[in-house]
Amino acid sequence: MPDAPVAIRAGNPTASVGIPARQIVTADTPRLEIRALTRRFDGRAVVDGVSLQVMPGQVTCLLGPSGCGKTTTLRMIAGVERQDAGQILIDGAEISGPGGDTPPEHRRIGLMFQDFALFPHLSVAANVAFGLTGPREAVRARVAEMLARVDLSRYIDAWPHELSGGEQQRVALARALAPRPRIMLMDEPFSGLDNRLRDEIRDETLAVLKEEGTAVLLVTHEPEEAMRMADEIALMRGGRIVQQGAPYNIYNAPVDRAAVAFFSDVNVIRGRVQGALTETPFGQFLAPGQPDGAEVEIVIRPQHLKIDFDREGRGPLPTPQDGTPARGVVQRARFMGNESLVEFRMDHDGSILKATVPNVFLPRPGKPLWLTIRRDRCFVFPMR
């Protein structure tokens, strides 16, 4: 291993000096907690009162479109950006807030970025050792341990340019974990990898982080990645967390139409409430809590539309679960790999609805078919 200096440097993304201690830490103390975190640029709140908690060994995902404040939140936690208001706590101890501000190199927070940020002039060993302190033998042993952990022991004396993208990613993970950070912040670290490699490296990375008991806060704009990785998702929009919870709950109990649409394509049927019911060509839908005369949007994902054949102008009989069928004419059908997407122009108003079905189903354009809608898979929201 090269005789490069390995002392902690200001701003080092994997710095590992202790944070303020003398804090009683219990099993229910969050490893990371942020309270009402706010950051403004030119008078505009880019992050607006964001609060969340991450427990040891938990993976929480900040999910949202570009520009919603995800990365700025991460930068404030890391200490490379100073918040305008709010607190950041690690194991119950304030590291940034009204009581003062702990420098980034003293927060014991690891960072992983999309571009891996390996030093090209340092060997793999020296990259992993960067940020470690202590006797040379101890540093060497920790480097060897971490490279073995990510199955890269044979590359200990290699240079970054000699590695594949996936191998560079694993070196970055080993470097980030070497100082034993309490928290790992990850800013879309897998987006530069191809799909097959991404899944493999992502799963390996999570397994190592969970074994270490590290609290992970991951930023992504990919819903599938968030669903696959996260124990909890914080859905961000316009600088705020609009919904937070387990992936299952976020997906199946969305807070509004935009939350549904962020995870999948949607169909929207509009109607007006009368007596807590909304009359549509697909039958009546419950609209609890909505006043008479209010306009609502009934939102349903394409996979929850059911298709039936046309029987000389007649469709299937209505059922309590699927309601009343409505007829549409196929506009186009496409095979998407493990499912088919069929688009319909509806007879009753000319609107376009999309349905997905497993396997190959490619009806010809112009063919009439009937659609029904699963009542238990619909979401009813006030008109925006």
Rosetta blueprint (number, residue, H / E / L):
1 M L
2 P L
3 D L
4 A L
5 P L
6 V L
7 A L
8 I L
9 R L
10 A L
11 G L
12 N L
13 P L
14 T L
15 A L
16 S L
17 V L
18 G L
19 I L
20 P L
21 A L
22 R L
23 Q L
24 I L
25 V L
26 T L
27 A L
28 D L
29 T L
30 P L
31 R L
32 L E
33 E E
34 I E
35 R E
36 A E
37 L E
38 T E
39 R E
40 R E
41 F E
42 D L
43 G L
44 R E
45 A E
46 V E
47 V E
48 D E
49 G E
50 V E
51 S E
52 L E
53 Q E
54 V E
55 M L
56 P L
57 G L
58 Q L
59 V E
60 T E
61 C E
62 L E
63 L E
64 G L
65 P L
66 S L
67 G L
68 C L
69 G L
70 K H
71 T H
72 T H
73 T H
74 L H
75 R H
76 M H
77 I H
78 A H
79 G L
80 V L
81 E L
82 R L
83 Q L
84 D L
85 A E
86 G E
87 Q E
88 I E
89 L E
90 I E
91 D L
92 G L
93 A E
94 E E
95 I E
96 S E
97 G E
98 P L
99 G L
100 G E
101 D E
102 T L
103 P L
104 P H
105 E H
106 H H
107 R L
108 R L
109 I E
110 G E
111 L E
112 M E
113 F L
114 Q L
115 D L
116 F L
117 A L
118 L L
119 F L
120 P L
121 H L
122 L L
123 S L
124 V H
125 A H
126 A H
127 N H
128 V H
129 A H
130 F L
131 G L
132 L L
133 T L
134 G L
135 P L
136 R H
137 E H
138 A H
139 V H
140 R H
141 A H
142 R H
143 V H
144 A H
145 E H
146 M H
147 L H
148 A H
149 R H
150 V L
151 D L
152 L L
153 S H
154 R H
155 Y H
156 I L
157 D L
158 A L
159 W L
160 P H
161 H H
162 E H
163 L L
164 S L
165 G H
166 G H
167 E H
168 Q H
169 Q H
170 R H
171 V H
172 A H
173 L H
174 A H
175 R H
176 A H
177 L H
178 A L
179 P L
180 R L
181 P L
182 R L
183 I E
184 M E
185 L E
186 M E
187 D E
188 E L
189 P L
190 F L
191 S L
192 G L
193 L L
194 D L
195 N H
196 R H
197 L H
198 R H
199 D H
200 E H
201 I H
202 R H
203 D H
204 E H
205 T H
206 L H
207 A H
208 V H
209 L H
210 K H
211 E H
212 E H
213 G L
214 T L
215 A E
216 V E
217 L E
218 L E
219 V E
220 T E
221 H L
222 E L
223 P H
224 E H
225 E H
226 A H
227 M H
228 R H
229 M H
230 A L
231 D L
232 E E
233 I E
234 A E
235 L E
236 M E
237 R E
238 G L
239 G L
240 R E
241 I E
242 V E
243 Q E
244 Q E
245 G E
246 A L
247 P H
248 Y H
249 N H
250 I H
251 Y H
252 N H
253 A L
254 P L
255 V L
256 D L
257 R H
258 A H
259 A H
260 V H
261 A H
262 F H
263 F H
264 S L
265 D L
266 V L
267 N E
268 V E
269 I E
270 R E
271 G E
272 R E
273 V E
274 Q E
275 G L
276 A L
277 L E
278 T E
279 E E
280 T E
281 P L
282 F L
283 G E
284 Q E
285 F E
286 L E
287 A L
288 P L
289 G L
290 Q L
291 P L
292 D L
293 G L
294 A L
295 E E
296 V E
297 E E
298 I E
299 V E
300 I E
301 R L
302 P H
303 Q H
304 H H
305 L E
306 K E
307 I E
308 D E
309 F E
310 D L
311 R E
312 E L
313 G L
314 R E
315 G L
316 P L
317 L L
318 P L
319 T E
320 P L
321 Q L
322 D L
323 G E
324 T L
325 P L
326 A E
327 R E
328 G E
329 V E
330 V E
331 Q E
332 R E
333 A E
334 R E
335 F E
336 M L
337 G L
338 N L
339 E E
340 S E
341 L E
342 V E
343 E E
344 F E
345 R E
346 M E
347 D L
348 H L
349 D L
350 G L
351 S L
352 I E
353 L E
354 K E
355 A E
356 T E
357 V E
358 P E
359 N L
360 V L
361 F L
362 L L
363 P L
364 R L
365 P L
366 G L
367 K L
368 P E
369 L E
370 W E
371 L E
372 T E
373 I E
374 R L
375 R H
376 D H
377 R H
378 C L
379 F E
380 V E
381 F E
382 P E
383 M L
384 R L
